[in-house]
Amino acid sequence: RGGQELLQRVEAGAYRGELLLEHVGLGLRTLICTDARALLVRSGSLDLSWQAPWQKLRGVELQPARHVVRLQLDTRQSQKIECGSAGATELVYATVMRMRARYAEALVAGALAGRTQEQRQLQAATA
């Protein structure tokens, strides 16, 4: 419940319909992962720095020497997450990769559910 209240405070509730899955505090910034996107906000005020929908994510680049994780988007854009330490960098990278995999699994499950529904409809129509 606290997570949904957190989303209510970002961009005047623009993301309240999404499900908060994870968040990582990075000192002055917080990475928020919903079922639809990653958001980087200022800790405390929750002012949005940027948001990146999972569907537009094409790659995740780990830059351990710089303590940075970079999200490559389908346009030639990228979003940078400055993590501040090696441990935080590893945590952010693992979190983003886990959320990316979860999004992909949800897409496959949705496609399979849709296909199963179509098969049932066809069977009913031919019975």
Order of alpha helices (4+ residues) and beta strands (2+ residues): alpha-beta-beta-beta-beta-beta-beta-beta-alpha
